Amino acid sequence: MSKRFTDRLVLVTGAGGGLGRAFAQRFASEGASLILTDVDVPLLEETAALLRAQGTVCSTHKFDLASESETLQFAAEICSQHPRLDVLINNAGLAYGEISHSFAALSQQKWLRYFAINSIAPLILAQALRPSLAEAKGVVLNVSSMAAFMPATAYGVTKSSLNAMTYGMANTFGADGIRVNAIAPGLMETPASTAQLPPGTHERIQSQQALKLHGTAEDISALAAFLASDDARFITAEIMSCDAGNRLRGWRS
Ligand SMILES: NC(=O)c1ccc[n+]([C@@H]2O[C@H](COP(=O)([O-])OP(=O)(O)OC[C@H]3O[C@@H](n4cnc5c(N)ncnc54)[C@H](O)[C@@H]3O)[C@@H](O)[C@H]2O)c1
């Protein structure tokens, strides 16, 4: 495997989860050092132990992305310790439970929490880390969803907003040479998607795809490594689907 991230520093939020862990492992395998964050400390430490066992340098940080003050404090620490940050992956998010099946009857309080974590926190964090990202002419990747393109749930609406946020971030951060893109995964197998979604969901979604393939976290981390690498230096303000063609389902019988 090529080592496109040797001597580069990559920050992954939600690094205890399925996609977050896959991002961390992929960038580590390509030579990066990692900054890992999550609210779930045991899962976060599990990811860190996996990386350290293969010789990767990484640090772990617990903070809640719903809290602006915790986010800003974390980012200030990172900027003072690391004047250069090459990649920020805004992966953490709420994807399961009520947000994934509710829409019309949700309270304003719930909507605001969902937007705070899924749509706004990626901007707050990136802006707070901007000095270090700018120094490295770094890359921000926002983890969206195929649900953004058919937002019939609160989850889809927050990811649709994240797509819009990605365009705004790319436009603003481009002044510092920072590229900003989003990845819109289809349904990928992760511990959470397997445990939290109703039985048969993976099979149902797979049957809707143009390619009848089983999506894995590694499909997404491979795309992230490309988008964060110098191979993608001319790509910014892009929402890249990785869904085996699922988004075409409205046009198929
Ligand atoms: N797995 C899929 O099929 C799929 C598809 C499309 C998009 N996504 C997106 O990918 C990301 C990861 O999905 P996953 O399947 O690995 O889910 P996951 O629930 O395992 O991972 C999300 C991680 O974010 C962390 N997190 C949640 N709220 C947080 C907060 N307030 N502050 C800090 N950390 C917080 C969680 O603790 C968790 O470790 C999510 O943004 C999800 O919307 C996943």
The ligand as an SDF file (V2000), in Angstrom:
LIG
                    3D

 44 48  0  0  0  0  0  0  0  0999 V2000
  -22.7100    3.2000    8.6390 N   0  0  0  0  0  0  0  0  0  0  0  0
  -23.4040    3.6960    7.6560 C   0  0  0  0  0  0  0  0  0  0  0  0
  -24.0620    2.9760    6.8970 O   0  0  0  0  0  0  0  0  0  0  0  0
  -23.4100    5.1890    7.3810 C   0  0  0  0  0  0  0  0  0  0  0  0
  -23.9990    5.6380    6.1950 C   0  0  0  0  0  0  0  0  0  0  0  0
  -24.0160    6.9870    5.9130 C   0  0  0  0  0  0  0  0  0  0  0  0
  -23.4290    7.8910    6.7820 C   0  0  0  0  0  0  0  0  0  0  0  0
  -22.8810    7.4410    7.9380 N   0  0  0  0  0  0  0  0  0  0  0  0
  -22.2720    8.4300    8.8440 C   0  0  0  0  0  0  0  0  0  0  0  0
  -20.9990    7.9800    9.2270 O   0  0  0  0  0  0  0  0  0  0  0  0
  -20.7020    8.4080   10.5510 C   0  0  0  0  0  0  0  0  0  0  0  0
  -20.3050    7.2010   11.4010 C   0  0  0  0  0  0  0  0  0  0  0  0
  -21.3070    6.2090   11.3220 O   0  0  0  0  0  0  0  0  0  0  0  0
  -21.1500    4.7940   12.0830 P   0  0  0  0  0  0  0  0  0  0  0  0
  -22.0320    3.8410   11.3940 O   0  0  0  0  0  0  0  0  0  0  0  0
  -19.7070    4.4830   12.2770 O   0  0  0  0  0  0  0  0  0  0  0  0
  -21.8800    5.1800   13.4680 O   0  0  0  0  0  0  0  0  0  0  0  0
  -21.4010    5.1820   15.0010 P   0  0  0  0  0  0  0  0  0  0  0  0
  -22.6160    5.6020   15.7800 O   0  0  0  0  0  0  0  0  0  0  0  0
  -20.7310    3.9180   15.3440 O   0  0  0  0  0  0  0  0  0  0  0  0
  -20.2930    6.3300   15.0240 O   0  0  0  0  0  0  0  0  0  0  0  0
  -20.5530    7.6590   15.3890 C   0  0  0  0  0  0  0  0  0  0  0  0
  -19.5680    8.0610   16.4670 C   0  0  0  0  0  0  0  0  0  0  0  0
  -19.8140    9.4460   16.7790 O   0  0  0  0  0  0  0  0  0  0  0  0
  -19.7380    9.6000   18.1830 C   0  0  0  0  0  0  0  0  0  0  0  0
  -20.5630   10.7440   18.5960 N   0  0  0  0  0  0  0  0  0  0  0  0
  -21.9110   10.8470   18.5310 C   0  0  0  0  0  0  0  0  0  0  0  0
  -22.3190   11.9960   19.0710 N   0  0  0  0  0  0  0  0  0  0  0  0
  -21.1990   12.6550   19.4760 C   0  0  0  0  0  0  0  0  0  0  0  0
  -20.9740   13.9100   20.1100 C   0  0  0  0  0  0  0  0  0  0  0  0
  -22.0010   14.7150   20.4820 N   0  0  0  0  0  0  0  0  0  0  0  0
  -19.6900   14.2740   20.3620 N   0  0  0  0  0  0  0  0  0  0  0  0
  -18.6740   13.4670   20.0270 C   0  0  0  0  0  0  0  0  0  0  0  0
  -18.8200   12.2710   19.4340 N   0  0  0  0  0  0  0  0  0  0  0  0
  -20.0770   11.8710   19.1680 C   0  0  0  0  0  0  0  0  0  0  0  0
  -20.3000    8.2930   18.7480 C   0  0  0  0  0  0  0  0  0  0  0  0
  -19.8960    8.0640   20.0850 O   0  0  0  0  0  0  0  0  0  0  0  0
  -19.7780    7.2590   17.7670 C   0  0  0  0  0  0  0  0  0  0  0  0
  -18.5650    6.6630   18.1900 O   0  0  0  0  0  0  0  0  0  0  0  0
  -21.9430    9.1590   11.0430 C   0  0  0  0  0  0  0  0  0  0  0  0
  -21.7900   10.5590   10.8190 O   0  0  0  0  0  0  0  0  0  0  0  0
  -23.0480    8.6130   10.1500 C   0  0  0  0  0  0  0  0  0  0  0  0
  -24.1210    9.5180   10.0040 O   0  0  0  0  0  0  0  0  0  0  0  0
  -22.8540    6.1050    8.2510 C   0  0  0  0  0  0  0  0  0  0  0  0
  1  2  1  0
  2  3  2  0
  2  4  1  0
  4  5  1  0
  4 44  2  0
  5  6  2  0
  6  7  1  0
  7  8  2  0
  8  9  1  0
  8 44  1  0
  9 10  1  0
  9 42  1  0
 10 11  1  0
 11 12  1  0
 11 40  1  0
 12 13  1  0
 13 14  1  0
 14 15  2  0
 14 16  1  0
 14 17  1  0
 17 18  1  0
 18 19  2  0
 18 20  1  0
 18 21  1  0
 21 22  1  0
 22 23  1  0
 23 24  1  0
 23 38  1  0
 24 25  1  0
 25 26  1  0
 25 36  1  0
 26 27  1  0
 26 35  1  0
 27 28  2  0
 28 29  1  0
 29 30  1  0
 29 35  2  0
 30 31  1  0
 30 32  2  0
 32 33  1  0
 33 34  2  0
 34 35  1  0
 36 37  1  0
 36 38  1  0
 38 39  1  0
 40 41  1  0
 40 42  1  0
 42 43  1  0
M  CHG  2   8   1  16  -1
M  END
$$$$
